Amino acid sequence: MSARTEFFTALSVADALAGFRPQRRTGVEGVPRDEALGRVPASAVTSGHALPGFARSTVDGYAVRAADTYGASDGLPSYLDVLGQVRMGSVPELSVRPGAVLQIPTGAAIPEGADAVVMVEHTQVTMPGTVEVTRPVAVGDGIVRADEDVVAGAVLAPVGRPLRPQDLGLLAAAGVTDLEVRARPRVAIVSTGDEVVAADTQRLAAGQVRDATASALAGLVTRAGGVPDYRGIVPDDQEALTATLAEAVAENDLVVVSAGSSVGARDETTAAVDALGDATVFCHGLAIKPGKPTLLAEVAGVPVLGLPGNPLSALVVFRMVGLPVLRLVGGIERPAPEPTVPATLSRPLASAAGRLDVVQVTLRDGEATPIFGHSALLSLLTTADGYVVVPEPATGLDAGAAVTVTLYV
């Protein structure tokens, strides 16, 4: 199938994400726990023992036998002997016996003989060595069991989910000091076009534009846990692009080409991919606006993503399609959900059935206002607070319609 034919049989974004599933995965490396934030466990991390490992109090109060408190009330308290106090960080030296209690702080170990803890707020000391209990407790009240947090052998951190701060805390509690994680995906970023010049170019000649897309793509890659590998700017020349892609494929886990993917005289990316050998073009054309001229391919097992030339289109497509591929290659099986908020549309949105429309919006007081402009205008993205997706079957959305805004953070 030619690239031109593929373009006119554009796939839906959902079909592209379901069908384009490269087998490429990054390698495995060991990292210290304190350097593992955001990293992806290569295998499930399990606990070698129960947590907290001993029964402990969840409140300040008195360790008791629950039966000694049954029927207690403000008008008829239970009078119990205070045998002493449980100290933090040590095994209790005393035991609780019928009619007697031990004072205990939050987090201390439950002494032998006790099966509940009465909160100090429900007690009153009326004379030395005696406490009044004014509320009954049931067995287990005020206590965390030895394995209530984590049972021995339980999964502390599942495979395929990036580690969060709370995950590191649980790993620390379990005594995990090192773990094996997926290496960060290396992502080659290739810019193309005779008119594109380096971003640090101070004086532009007529017809030249600075390479803005590469910097934005690098930021998206970094935020997603990847390592951007900027490969510079390639002119509109198939042989030069083929050589650049060959080097990029050999040294990276994902290759992203910005511009050069629209069907027509400057459609160099597909030709360059075909020239490499061991290449498969999955599709050339997505039913999405902006971003229709998108290429998905594999070369020697490495996914290659050809993006539209316009910056806004390129970044929208990379968010919608590139980031899922990047996460897949990096071993992320359970990505964190993107932050969203409900809103209502301030004005109607027109759309074409059979195409996913991604519309930039500003958000004020629960109202989403669409921002319109040419896909070459990068300022639309910097102005937007997020975006709204108009699904493929819809022919538009009415003013006042309930929508979900995916936020830029």
Residue, then its C-alpha position, 0 to 999 in steps of 0.5 A: m500500500s502506498a503512503r498516499t493511499e494510506f493517508f486517504t484511509a485515515l485511522s481513528v485515534a482509538d484504532a491506531l492506539a489499539g493496533f499500533r503496539p510496538q514490542r520494543r521495551t527498554g532494558v532493566e536497571g537497578v536504582p536506589r529507592d530514594e532515586a526511584l520516583g517516577r520510575v517503572p518497576a520491571s517486576a512487582v515488588t513484594s513485602g518480605h514480612a507483614l506491616p506494621g509487624f506488630a499490633r499497635s495503638t492508633v490512639d492515645g489512651y489505655a490498653v484494656r480488655a474490651a470486656d472490662t468496658y462493656g456497659a460503661s457510661d458517663g453515669l456509670p463508668s468502669y473503674l480500672d486499675v492503671l498498672g503502668q505505661v507502655r513505652m514507645g519503641s520497646v516491647p511492653e514489659l507488663s501485661v494487661r489483666p482483668g480489671a486493669v489497664l496500661q496507659i499507651p501512646t499512639g503507635a506503641a505496641i499492644p501489651e499481652g492481654a489487651d484486645a482494645v484501646v480506649m481513647v483518652e478522651h473517654t477516660q478520666v483519672t479520679m485518683p492515683g492508680t485508677v482510671e474511669v472509662t466512660r465509653p465501651v470499646a469492642v475487641g479491636d477498637g483502637i488497634v492496627r493488627a500486625d498485618e493490617d497494613v501489608v501481609a507478608g508477600a503482598v505487592l508493594a509496587p505493581v509492575g508497570r505503574p510509575l512510582r509515586p511518593q507514597d509508593l516510596g514511603l511504603l517501600a521504605a516501611a518494608g525495608v526495600t532499599d533497591l529495586e529493578v526498574r525499566a530504563r528511561p526511554r530514549v527518544a530521538i527528536v528529528s526536525t526537518g525542513d529547509e526553512v527550519v533553523a536552530a532555536d538560538t538563531q538570533r537573526l532570521a532571514a526571510g522565510q526562516v522559522r526557529d525550531a520551536t517544536a523540538s523544545a516542546l517535544a523534549g519537554l513532553v518527553t521529559r515529563a513522561g519519564g523519557v530522555p530526549d535525544y535532539r538530532g538536529i535539523v535535516p533539510d528536505d532531502q530523502e537521503a539525508l533524512t534516511a541517514t539521520l533516521a538510521e542513526a536515530v533508530a540504532e541508538n533510541d527506543l522511539v524516533v519522532v520526526s516533526a514535519g515532513s509527513s504531509v502527503g505531497a511533494r515534501d513527503e520525505t518521512t515515509a520514503a526515508v522509512d521505506a528506504l531503511g529496510d526492515a520497516t513497516v508503515f502502520c498508517h499514514g493519516l489519522a482521523i484527528k483535527p489538528g494532526k491528520p498527516t501523521l505517520l506511524a511505523e516501525v523500523a527494526g522494531v523501533p517505533v517511528l512517529g512522523l508528526p505534522g509540520n505545524p507546531l500545534s498539530a505536532l504537539v496535539v498528536f504527540r500528546m494523543v498518540g506519541l505519549p501512549v507509545l512512549r509509555l508503552v515502550g517504557g514499560i508503563e502498563r498502568p499510566a496515571p490518569e490525566p487531570t480533568v475537570p468538568a465544565t460547560l461550553s461557552r459557545p457551540l463547537a462545530s465538528a465533522a462526524g468521523r473525526l476526533d476534534v481536539v479543541q483548545v480552551t480557556l477555563r474560567d469559573g467552570e466555563a470552557t471557552p474554545i480558542f480558535g486559530h491556525s495550527a501554525l500558531l503555537s501561542l494557542l497552546t500557551t494561552a489554553d488551560g486545557y483541551v476538549v475532545v469532540p468524539e468522532p460520532a459527533t457533528g458538534l457540541d451545543a453551547g452549554a453542553a457538559v464537557t470534560v477539560t483535560l488540563y495542562v499542568 
